[in-house]
């Protein structure tokens, strides 16, 4: 009986030690797992081509395009030197994308508007139609006495606009049987007089790219 009990104790100790070794080995294996290799994330210059390039409109094109349009608008006396300063609506509502590429139009018009707002410094005033509902709610609170009138006082109505930006993006392309694409991109901008419909300013940005394109634009 003594030998049997000793044997059982030894067997139990060996089994427990084996379980500890298995657990330690499992932990060690998990700790040594490495992520699959790939392209590391890195900041890139928005003025230069990025790691992913195709034949469509990309970051460097948007930066260059909006800078050119901003400078041209600021050199137009009817827009930048008129007295009183003209009120402008600049959003994507009447900016159309008719090109072969999927594109967020707000990327273009938001950068253009922000650049113009800084450069104009009061020579052009920008009216937000996107914020019209928000403004109307605040106007109602003031007139009902729920809030005071703020620091700028009350107006008869929300600001009307003199001009509104419209635009259209179009493209045409040729494709070879081996997958090479040649695409011409045209982005046209126009500023419309909201009283008589006249075009008071217009400019365009164009470029052509060729590549064996496998880039998906989102």
Buried (B, 14 or more C-beta within 10 A) or exposed (E): EEEEEEEEEEEEEEEEEEEEEEEEEEEEEEEEEEEEEEEEEEEEEEEEEEEEEBBBBBBBBBBBBBBBBBEBBBEBEBBBEBEEBBBBBBBBEBBBBEBBBEBEBEBBBBBBBBBBBEBBEEBBBBBBBEEEEEEEEEBEEBEEEEEEEEEEEEEEEBEEBBBBBBBBBBBEBEEEEEEEBBBBBBBBBBBBBBEEEEEBBBBBBEBEBBBEBEBEBE
